[in-house]
Each structure stands twice: as C-alpha cells, then as structure tokens.
Amino acid sequence: MSPESKEYLDVIFNRSADGLLICDNTGRILRMNQAAERLNGIRAQEVVGKDVKTLLEEGQINRSATQEVLETRRRVSLIQTTPRSGYTLLVTGTPVFDRDGGLEFVVVNERDISLIEDMRRELVRARQESEKMRDKLAELSLMELTENTIVARSQSMEQTLGLAMKLAGIDASDILIQGESGTGKGLLAKFIHKNSPRARHPFIQINCAALPENLLEAELFGYEKGAFTGARETGKAGLFELASKGTLFLDEIGELSQGVQAKLLKYLDDHEIMPVGGLVPKKIDCAIIAATNRNLDRRTLKKKFRLDLFHRLNTFTLTIPPLRERPEDILELTGICLKRYNKRYNRRTYIGYKAYDALKSHSFPGNVRELINIIKQAVVMCDRRFLDDYILRAIEPARTEAPARAVKEETDLGRRLLSVEYEMLAQAAMRCRTTREAAGFLGISQPTLVRKMKKHGIAMKRSLL
C-alpha cells in the first residue's frame, strides 16, 4: 500500500484516536471517521451530507466549530457536549483554503476531555483529603505538646532550651538533636516548631527505624500511580508534601539506608523531592529537624552514614543531656508527673523526701521516659496515697540487681566476664524498648542477645505508656 494511495489515507483517517470530520465550505459534512462516530454517538450514514446547522437544530450538539470557522475564517477551538454519547469534547475546527484564498474545507478534530475532567476532580478530592490529614496531624502534634512540659531547671538544659528558642526564632532548618533514648528529642523538636514562624503549619514526624527501606522511601517522598505492586491508583503524597510550609521531624535518622540518605541530601541541597516512580521533581518548602541516639561520627567512619549528609545536618546541633546529669530536673519532672496522673486517674497520692532522694540518685538509663513510667505506675498501681515504698521497690532492683550478682574481690576471669556481661545486658534491657533495639545497642545479633538474656534471667522492661 503506497503512502500516496487513497487506501493508505483512508486507513489513517479511520484509525485515528481523535474524532475527525471534513465539511465543505457550506457546512455540509463530507466524511466522518469511526472515532467521531463513537464520541458523538452518531453513525456516519446518519449525518454525512447533512448541514451542521441541522445537527444544532436537532440538539445533537450544543455548539459547532465548523459554523464558527465559516463565520470567522479562522481556526476555532471550543468545548462541545454531545447528549447522545454523554462525552465532553474539545473540538478544533481548522479552515483549508484553495490557491485563490477561498475557503474550501473545514477539518474538525475532536478529543474526549471527560477523562481529564474526572482526573481533575479526583486530584481536587485528593488534595482536600491531604489538607484535612495535614491539619489533623498538626492539631494532634500541638495537643501532645500542650500536654507535655519541657523542664529546664538545670543549667545544661537551660542552655539547650535557650539555643532551641534562638533557632526557632530565626526559622532555622537542618537541625540535629542528639541525646540518649528517652531524653525528649521529639518534644524538643515540637518546641522548636511551635516557637517558629511555621507554627501554624503542620508538624510531621516519622521514626526512620520503624519501616523497611522501600516503605520508608514511599512514606517520605510519596509515589506516583502504578509505581509498584499494591500502590494506590491515584498515587500518594509523601510526608515531605504533608509537611509543606511546616516542619518534618526525622527521628532515629542514623538508621536511614544509603539510598534514602542520598534522596534526603538532594532535598537539603535544592529543596526538591522525586516521588517513587515519578519523572518530574516537586519543589517543597519545609524545615528539617533530625534526631539520633547514635554516634554519627562513628557511623560515618564505618561508611554507614554519608559524611556529606552528616555535615549538612550538623549545621545546628542541640544536645540533650541525660537525666542522671541534671538532678534538678528530676525533682521538677517528678512533681509535674505526679500532678498530671493524680488528675487523670482521680487520685491524691504524694511522695516524701525518701523517694525524692532515691530518684535523685537513680541512674535513669531510660531517662525521662523511665521516670514518667515509674511515677505513672506508682499512681495507678499503689493502693496507698503515700508512694515512697512503692517507688523505692520499683527502682531498687535496678540499683542492686547487678551488684548482687557480682562476686566481690573476684579474681576468676570467667566469673568476672559473666558479671560484666550481666551488667551490660541489664543496662540494654532498661535502656531499649525491643530486643532488636537492644541487640543494635550492644552490637550483637538479636538471637545472641535473646540467648544471653535467657541465660542470665533478664527480661526487657516494658513501658506502660
């Protein structure tokens, strides 16, 4: 079949995905392809030879591009509805002139935009849902911040809080909060957000160690339609988008995989993200606050954390001292927790000097989280209003358990090693929330940790919060 042949041109005309019509210079329809039949809900033999004015009069179309081209002698584009098919069409009429400049034909191109309209409505709905979710998350975050209090009676904590307030005032980003588990890094991040110009916008947080790499990347950066098996038909906005104009808090950032670290570094450099399966980057404006209880210097030396990302996040560093180094805050926190849980559980309990002295000298490997747990347990579980005996029993095992097992003046190497092993396992059990986290803390595998804990009769300390 030759490209110049009539059969070849007929195939192209009828196989076109767009509707095509050809009209003469009076508005009479000469040809109509199969796509135009489908889009208009009309068979070609019904309309070929008819004037487009007749179709208008019969109500088969509401507007005619051909008619407007005949009147203006210029290309015309318009939106046309077709009652018989229910489609909404984008119709373009193009004039064809002869050598003398006379109008000879009108070529009409029709394209269905109903699908585009449906997609637009779906996009509007998705954006509305995203805004509702963002507002809800912001509301919950501020409620949590209102119910919790940052205590800074100690000089070290006063300095940390003062620096945090300064960073909040200048709307600083790329802030790294360091501190042991349970010291309140998340609460300090919320404090910075609440006192920054972004306070009216969302505060979004995620624990980077809680999700595997592929899910974490999709949660952070979102994904496009069909990006992977099981993906939502409309795609999904990531946490970066939800935190737009607000703050994104990345807890336990030391656990990020190398691939996610690279994408995070790109955002910090040019404030653009690439959704999973996407081709076009998105410009996002949100402040980044990261937190870790790991030694990132050591992890960079072991090639487990990117040095360039560490330097970017290390622009502003805040360090929260452990609770054992600020006894003034222990007393203040104890009073706040006691008042809060007395009110919540309708109790009238109190603590004496004996319990206060014991709490001040306690090492608190679990930091603020451990203190809150001790006071909450005492208020809820103790049958008496005076809580000293209950609190002393709660903290005494942690203080005496390890020494009780140690052999005084022991010179036998095997027994001394077992004693040190017990102390380290007991510390990990108190400090960490799961056996997996404790294994990472000690630098051993999870099965080895479980086996050794079973040998020593040690169990993980479960929080009631």
HELIX and SHEET records of a PDB file:
HELIX    1   1 LYS A    6  ARG A   15  1                                  10    
HELIX    2   2 GLN A   34  ASN A   40  1                                   7    
HELIX    3   3 ALA A   44  VAL A   47  1                                   4    
HELIX    4   4 VAL A   52  GLU A   58  1                                   7    
HELIX    5   5 ALA A   65  THR A   72  1                                   8    
HELIX    6   6 SER A  114  GLU A  147  1                                  34    
HELIX    7   7 GLN A  155  GLY A  169  1                                  15    
HELIX    8   8 LYS A  185  LYS A  194  1                                  10    
HELIX    9   9 GLU A  213  PHE A  221  1                                   9    
HELIX   10  10 LEU A  239  LEU A  242  1                                   4    
HELIX   11  11 ILE A  253  GLU A  255  5                                   3    
HELIX   12  12 GLN A  258  ASP A  270  1                                  13    
HELIX   13  13 LEU A  296  LEU A  301  1                                   6    
HELIX   14  14 LEU A  307  LEU A  313  1                                   7    
HELIX   15  15 LEU A  323  GLU A  325  5                                   3    
HELIX   16  16 PRO A  327  ARG A  344  1                                  18    
HELIX   17  17 TYR A  353  SER A  361  1                                   9    
HELIX   18  18 ASN A  367  MET A  381  1                                  15    
HELIX   19  19 ASP A  388  ARG A  405  1                                  18    
HELIX   20  20 LEU A  413  ARG A  431  1                                  19    
HELIX   21  21 THR A  435  LEU A  442  1                                   8    
HELIX   22  22 GLN A  446  HIS A  456  1                                  11    
SHEET    1   A 5 ILE A  29  MET A  32  0                                        
SHEET    2   A 5 GLY A  19  ASP A  24 -1                                        
SHEET    3   A 5 LEU A 103  ASP A 112 -1                                        
SHEET    4   A 5 THR A  88  PHE A  97 -1                                        
SHEET    5   A 5 VAL A  76  THR A  81 -1                                        
SHEET    1   B 5 PHE A 203  ASN A 207  0                                        
SHEET    2   B 5 THR A 247  ASP A 251  1                                        
SHEET    3   B 5 ALA A 287  THR A 292  1                                        
SHEET    4   B 5 ILE A 175  GLN A 178  1                                        
SHEET    5   B 5 PHE A 316  THR A 319  1                                        
SHEET    1   C 2 GLU A 272  ILE A 273  0                                        
SHEET    2   C 2 LYS A 282  LYS A 283 -1                                        
END                                                                             
